[in-house]
């Protein structure tokens, strides 16, 4: 082999290698149909790579059905009020579920729907495992109080049953949470109520002890005694005025008659005695006889002396009778009225009557004064007890009102079951699917079609890449510098 022939043989493989690399990068001519087998083979392999998995998925994937449920939270609050006779009013108010910006009830319930114990309870009710049940897909609708959640199953009925099980477990858990909250509140209130009850019992015991020690039952009793004391003091003043009036009248009569009431009484007693009156008549007769004898005879004449002796005896008899009746001696008898007849006798009688009234009025005054003094002393002794009893009764009223209010508040809060966990209602019950949600044949075919279309676009670009690259190179080289 000559040197020229050897050189040509060495140049051809090198030229071919460079041409193949250029052909792979730049491509062939658009009219070169020799490339079709390679493009067809690539399109076939790509189609198998695209549609093989899709077909396998559609053939082997189990059918899945979806059941959707909608919940709603009413936006209004709730209030309750009760009137307690003699105590007051107890009321409770539950704010709207959306009144707080820091807490979202929809977010709370979204988390609760996915809580493990709810899923466990729902799975247990269906006699399946929690893994077989799966987790609900919960969605919140913005600017609304709606909660949507979805569950899947191998049949429409199974998906619906799972939705019902989740709903039942969710509401059971809500009721349990509300009951636990009520119990916790009642337990915390029970201690306070016991303190209030002990306070009421202690105050009542203090009141009973004070009542037993002082005999004062109530402040009203002390007020009644105080009112009676005022009335009694008014009666004392009135009786004193009456006594003064009668004594003044007695004094006036005594001055006018010149005799005191005692002597007036003795005078009336004396002259009311028939024996004394007879003796006075005899004494007067003997005095008349003595005067007649003295007019006829001398002073020493036996008839005069006999008349004088008889007259003296008559006067002594009258004085003796008067002394016996009045208890006064002869000298004191001169203070008596010697002429209690006619109008003077009536005045003496009035004087005696008024003196008797004065004595009775004075006695009544003394009785009223003693009663007022006893009552005043009792009031002075009961005043501190009344003040203490009033304080105790006020404390008892306050303690009793607080105690009753605490009980009423505890009872009224039982109606406020939606304070922490707002009311939620089922807007749409778990639906019964009409068609499977997975596998989605339309979506799979659309994805395969899109991938096939992109593959053909890629093959078209690869077939015409030589023309495209050449055009781009020409534009670049011909661009003005």
C-alpha positions as a printed Julia matrix, in Angstrom:
481×3 Matrix{Float64}:
    0.0    0.0     0.0
    1.33   3.35   -0.92
    1.66   6.24    1.41
   -1.18   8.17   -0.28
   -3.56   5.25   -0.03
   -2.73   4.81    3.64
   -3.35   8.48    4.33
   -6.76   8.37    2.64
   -7.7    5.27    4.67
   -6.79   7.05    7.91
   -8.67  10.23    7.0
  -12.04   8.52    6.19
  -12.79   7.15    9.71
  -11.91  10.47   11.23
  -14.11  12.31    8.78
  -16.96   9.9     9.39
  -16.71  10.33   13.16
  -16.82  14.07   12.86
  -19.79  13.84   10.49
  -21.71  11.63   12.86
  -21.18  14.04   15.73
  -22.22  16.95   13.57
  -25.29  14.99   12.36
  -26.26  14.15   15.91
  -26.04  17.8    16.96
  -27.19  19.6    13.86
  -29.5   16.93   12.45
  -30.05  16.02    8.86
  -31.93  17.66    6.12
  -35.64  18.07    6.5
  -36.18  16.13    3.25
  -34.0   13.23    4.45
  -36.58  10.47    4.96
  -33.92   8.05    5.99
  -34.29   9.32    9.51
  -37.91   8.21    9.82
  -37.23   4.69   11.2
  -35.19   6.16   14.05
  -37.85   8.78   14.88
  -40.61   6.2    14.64
  -38.79   3.85   16.99
  -38.21   6.7    19.45
  -41.88   7.74   19.23
  -42.97   4.14   19.82
  -40.73   3.72   22.85
  -41.83   7.09   24.24
  -45.52   6.22   23.73
  -45.0    2.93   25.56
  -43.19   4.78   28.36
  -46.09   7.25   28.63
  -49.14   5.07   28.18
  -47.79   1.92   29.78
  -47.87   3.24   33.39
  -51.14   5.09   32.76
  -52.81   1.98   31.41
  -51.41  -0.12   34.23
  -52.64   2.38   36.81
  -56.12   2.51   35.29
  -56.29  -1.28   35.12
  -54.9   -2.12   38.57
  -55.8    0.84   40.82
  -58.79   0.05   43.1
  -61.9    2.2    42.8
  -62.22   4.86   45.49
  -65.39   6.78   46.33
  -65.52  10.08   48.16
  -68.16  11.27   50.66
  -68.26  14.96   51.6
  -69.87  16.59   54.63
  -70.49  20.24   55.5
  -70.75  21.76   58.98
  -71.77  25.29   59.94
  -71.26  27.36   63.08
  -74.13  29.79   63.78
  -72.74  33.25   64.31
  -75.1   34.57   67.0
  -74.58  34.37   70.76
  -76.99  33.03   73.37
  -78.23  34.43   76.65
  -80.28  33.13   79.59
  -81.79  34.96   82.54
  -83.8   33.99   85.61
  -85.43  36.01   88.38
  -85.03  34.71   91.92
  -87.68  35.94   94.36
  -86.11  37.82   97.25
  -82.59  37.33   95.89
  -82.24  39.04   92.55
  -81.55  38.13   88.97
  -79.08  35.59   87.62
  -78.11  35.71   83.98
  -75.59  34.15   81.64
  -74.46  35.18   78.18
  -72.49  33.29   75.58
  -70.67  35.45   73.07
  -70.74  34.75   69.4
  -68.29  32.11   68.27
  -66.6   34.67   66.02
  -66.48  37.6    68.46
  -62.84  36.94   69.38
  -60.01  37.67   66.97
  -57.54  35.5    68.87
  -59.5   32.23   68.7
  -61.05  30.71   65.58
  -63.64  28.02   66.33
  -63.43  26.72   62.78
  -59.69  26.11   63.18
  -60.37  24.46   66.53
  -62.95  22.14   65.04
  -60.7   21.45   62.05
  -58.04  20.2    64.43
  -60.63  18.3    66.44
  -61.9   16.46   63.34
  -58.38  15.09   62.82
  -57.8   14.28   66.49
  -56.57  10.75   67.13
  -59.27   9.88   69.67
  -62.02  10.88   67.22
  -60.45   8.77   64.5
  -60.01   5.89   66.96
  -63.65   6.14   68.07
  -64.89   6.26   64.46
  -62.69   3.33   63.43
  -63.86   1.32   66.45
  -67.5    1.95   65.59
  -66.84   0.62   62.06
  -64.73  -2.28   63.38
  -61.72  -1.27   61.3
  -58.28   0.09   62.12
  -57.46   3.77   62.14
  -55.07   3.23   59.23
  -57.88   1.71   57.17
  -60.17   4.62   58.05
  -57.67   7.28   57.05
  -57.82  10.94   57.95
  -60.57  13.24   56.75
  -59.54  16.02   54.44
  -60.84  19.19   56.1
  -61.26  22.48   54.23
  -62.36  25.83   55.62
  -64.23  28.27   53.43
  -62.78  31.76   53.8
  -65.02  34.49   55.19
  -67.64  31.93   56.22
  -68.32  29.63   59.15
  -68.42  26.53   56.93
  -66.31  23.43   57.48
  -66.06  20.78   54.75
  -64.44  17.42   55.19
  -64.13  14.42   52.91
  -63.55  10.71   53.47
  -62.91   7.97   50.95
  -64.03   4.36   50.76
  -64.08   1.41   48.42
  -67.78   1.87   47.84
  -70.19   4.82   48.08
  -71.87   3.26   51.11
  -68.58   2.66   52.87
  -67.47   6.26   52.33
  -70.81   7.51   53.6
  -70.63   5.26   56.66
  -67.15   6.57   57.45
  -68.44  10.14   57.22
  -71.3    9.29   59.58
  -68.87   7.63   61.98
  -66.63  10.7    62.0
  -69.66  12.94   62.61
  -70.91  10.77   65.48
  -67.49  10.62   67.09
  -67.03  14.37   66.61
  -70.33  15.29   68.29
  -69.77  12.74   71.06
  -66.38  14.27   71.74
  -67.89  17.77   71.73
  -70.5   16.67   74.26
  -67.8   15.06   76.37
  -65.68  18.23   76.27
  -68.66  20.39   77.21
  -69.62  18.04   80.03
  -66.04  18.03   81.3
  -65.96  21.82   81.18
  -69.23  22.02   83.14
  -67.94  19.54   85.7
  -64.69  21.46   86.09
  -66.6   24.7    86.59
  -68.95  23.07   89.08
  -66.03  21.59   91.01
  -64.33  24.97   91.19
  -67.61  26.61   92.22
  -68.31  23.91   94.82
  -65.41  25.05   96.99
  -66.58  28.67   96.86
  -70.16  27.61   97.63
  -68.94  25.63  100.65
  -67.11  28.71  101.92
  -70.26  30.8   101.44
  -72.35  28.14  103.2
  -69.94  28.05  106.15
  -70.01  31.85  106.33
  -73.83  31.82  106.44
  -73.87  29.09  109.12
  -71.28  30.9   111.26
  -73.15  34.2   111.08
  -76.44  32.46  111.91
  -74.85  30.77  114.94
  -73.52  34.13  116.16
  -76.99  35.65  115.82
  -78.61  32.79  117.74
  -76.03  33.05  120.52
  -76.56  36.8   120.83
  -80.34  36.34  120.9
  -80.06  33.72  123.64
  -77.75  35.9   125.75
  -79.68  39.18  125.46
  -83.25  38.08  124.77
  -83.28  40.43  121.8
  -84.8   38.56  118.88
  -84.47  41.19  116.2
  -83.61  44.81  115.61
  -87.31  45.38  114.95
  -87.99  44.34  118.53
  -85.5   46.95  119.77
  -87.1   49.56  117.52
  -90.51  48.63  118.95
  -89.22  49.0   122.5
  -87.65  52.31  121.56
  -90.97  53.48  120.13
  -92.73  52.32  123.3
  -90.21  54.24  125.38
  -90.98  57.38  123.39
  -94.71  56.85  123.95
  -94.12  56.18  127.66
  -92.06  59.33  128.05
  -94.82  61.3   126.32
  -97.34  59.79  128.74
  -95.11  60.77  131.69
  -94.97  64.34  130.43
  -98.72  64.38  129.91
  -99.41  62.88  133.35
  -97.02  65.36  134.97
  -98.93  68.23  133.35
 -102.2   66.73  134.59
 -100.86  66.37  138.14
  -99.59  69.95  138.1
 -102.97  71.16  136.87
 -104.91  69.32  139.6
 -102.47  70.39  142.34
 -102.77  73.97  141.19
 -106.58  73.74  141.37
 -106.39  72.17  144.86
 -104.01  74.89  146.03
 -106.34  77.58  144.69
 -109.36  76.11  146.49
 -107.42  75.71  149.73
 -106.43  79.36  149.57
 -109.96  80.45  148.77
 -111.58  78.34  151.5
 -108.83  78.89  154.04
 -108.61  75.21  154.79
 -106.47  72.45  153.44
 -107.88  69.42  151.72
 -107.27  67.1   154.7
 -109.14  69.3   157.13
 -111.87  69.76  154.55
 -112.23  66.02  154.35
 -112.34  65.72  158.16
 -114.88  68.52  158.31
 -117.14  66.78  155.85
 -116.69  63.53  157.72
 -117.45  65.16  161.02
 -120.55  67.02  159.96
 -121.76  64.02  158.05
 -121.94  62.09  161.32
 -125.51  62.06  162.71
 -124.43  61.65  166.33
 -122.13  64.63  166.15
 -124.93  66.63  164.61
 -127.28  65.7   167.47
 -124.65  66.67  170.02
 -124.16  70.02  168.27
 -127.92  70.55  168.36
 -128.03  69.75  172.07
 -125.09  72.05  172.73
 -126.88  74.82  170.83
 -130.07  74.19  172.83
 -128.19  74.3   176.12
 -126.46  77.47  175.02
 -129.85  79.03  174.33
 -131.15  77.86  177.73
 -128.07  79.31  179.46
 -128.67  82.64  177.74
 -132.3   82.71  178.83
 -131.43  81.77  182.45
 -128.7   84.41  182.54
 -131.18  86.98  181.34
 -133.6   86.14  184.18
 -131.26  85.32  186.99
 -127.91  86.22  188.2
 -124.72  84.5   187.44
 -124.78  82.61  190.73
 -128.32  81.56  190.48
 -128.67  77.79  190.66
 -130.62  77.67  187.38
 -127.92  79.6   185.61
 -125.22  77.41  187.03
 -127.23  74.3   186.14
 -127.74  75.59  182.59
 -123.99  76.41  182.31
 -123.06  72.93  183.52
 -125.46  71.31  181.09
 -124.17  73.46  178.25
 -120.55  72.59  179.08
 -121.4   68.91  179.21
 -123.08  69.15  175.81
 -120.06  70.91  174.3
 -117.68  68.35  175.9
 -119.77  65.56  174.45
 -119.61  67.15  170.99
 -115.83  67.69  171.28
 -115.35  64.11  172.45
 -117.36  62.84  169.5
 -115.39  65.03  167.11
 -112.1   63.85  168.56
 -113.23  60.29  168.19
 -114.24  60.81  164.58
 -111.27  62.9   163.43
 -108.47  61.7   165.71
 -107.63  65.32  166.5
 -107.33  66.96  169.91
 -109.49  69.84  171.02
 -106.94  72.42  169.93
 -106.69  70.96  166.45
 -110.41  70.89  166.07
 -110.35  74.63  165.79
 -108.75  74.28  162.33
 -111.86  72.61  161.02
 -114.57  74.51  159.24
 -117.34  75.36  161.61
 -119.94  76.12  158.96
 -119.78  73.54  156.12
 -123.22  74.21  154.86
 -124.64  75.41  151.57
 -122.28  76.42  148.77
 -119.27  76.18  151.08
 -120.02  72.53  151.66
 -120.06  71.99  147.9
 -116.68  73.7   147.57
 -115.28  71.6   150.41
 -116.59  68.52  148.65
 -114.97  69.64  145.37
 -111.7   70.3   147.21
 -111.73  66.81  148.69
 -112.54  65.25  145.31
 -109.8   67.17  143.54
 -107.32  66.23  146.23
 -108.24  62.6   145.74
 -107.76  62.98  141.98
 -104.43  64.66  142.62
 -103.31  61.75  144.75
 -104.41  59.23  142.11
 -102.75  61.19  139.32
  -99.54  61.47  141.35
  -99.59  57.74  142.0
 -100.11  57.06  138.3
  -97.28  59.46  137.5
  -94.97  57.61  139.86
  -95.9   54.33  138.17
  -95.24  55.75  134.7
  -91.93  57.23  135.83
  -90.8   53.89  137.24
  -91.84  52.12  134.02
  -89.98  54.68  131.94
  -86.87  54.29  134.07
  -86.98  50.5   133.85
  -87.56  50.66  130.1
  -84.77  53.19  129.63
  -82.37  51.03  131.61
  -83.34  48.02  129.52
  -82.83  49.97  126.33
  -79.4   51.13  127.51
  -78.45  47.53  128.15
  -79.84  46.34  124.82
  -78.4   49.14  122.67
  -74.97  47.5   122.14
  -76.65  44.15  121.52
  -79.04  45.75  119.02
  -76.15  47.35  117.15
  -74.23  44.08  117.13
  -77.33  42.16  116.07
  -77.91  44.64  113.24
  -74.35  44.16  112.02
  -74.71  40.39  112.23
  -78.01  40.42  110.41
  -76.54  42.64  107.7
  -73.57  40.28  107.39
  -76.0   37.36  107.31
  -78.08  39.01  104.58
  -74.97  39.71  102.51
  -73.59  36.2   103.04
  -76.96  34.66  102.24
  -77.32  36.78   99.1
  -73.8   35.88   97.95
  -74.48  32.22   98.71
  -77.78  32.22   96.83
  -76.22  34.18   93.98
  -73.37  31.68   93.71
  -75.84  28.8    93.53
  -77.98  30.64   90.99
  -74.91  31.5    88.92
  -73.8   27.87   89.04
  -77.21  26.73   87.89
  -77.48  29.36   85.19
  -74.08  28.45   83.72
  -75.45  24.99   83.0
  -77.44  26.56   80.18
  -74.27  28.16   78.78
  -72.92  24.94   77.25
  -71.63  26.66   74.12
  -69.34  29.19   75.8
  -66.05  27.42   75.04
  -67.24  25.03   72.34
  -69.68  26.89   70.06
  -72.75  25.32   68.57
  -72.08  23.43   65.34
  -74.72  22.04   63.0
  -74.64  19.63   60.09
  -75.33  21.61   56.95
  -74.87  18.66   54.59
  -74.93  15.05   55.72
  -72.28  12.68   54.34
  -73.0   12.37   50.65
  -73.43   9.15   48.67
  -71.02   9.24   45.72
  -72.47   8.53   42.27
  -69.11   7.83   40.61
  -65.63   6.91   41.85
  -63.28   9.71   42.68
  -60.18   7.62   42.01
  -58.75   6.58   39.63
  -59.69   9.62   37.6
  -59.71   8.2    34.06
  -60.29  11.53   32.36
  -57.42  13.15   34.19
  -55.11  10.21   33.45
  -56.03  10.2    29.74
  -55.65  13.98   29.58
  -52.21  13.73   31.2
  -51.2   10.97   28.77
  -52.47  12.97   25.82
  -50.57  16.04   26.99
  -47.39  14.01   27.42
  -47.84  12.46   23.94
  -48.38  15.89   22.42
  -45.25  17.21   24.08
  -43.36  14.16   22.8
  -44.46  14.89   19.2
  -43.48  18.53   19.63
  -40.05  17.36   20.76
  -39.72  15.0    17.79
  -40.75  17.78   15.41
  -38.16  20.09   16.86
  -35.54  17.36   16.63
  -36.41  16.65   12.93
  -36.07  20.3    11.97
  -33.26  21.32   14.31
  -30.71  21.63   11.45
  -32.8   24.22    9.69
  -33.5   26.07   12.94
  -29.83  26.12   14.02
  -28.62  27.21   10.58
  -31.14  30.04   10.53
  -30.07  31.18   13.99
  -26.37  31.07   13.02
  -27.01  33.15    9.91
  -28.92  35.75   11.85
  -26.11  35.96   14.34
  -23.31  36.3    11.75
  -25.24  38.76    9.61
  -26.11  41.03   12.46
  -24.37  44.45   12.18
  -21.39  44.91   14.45
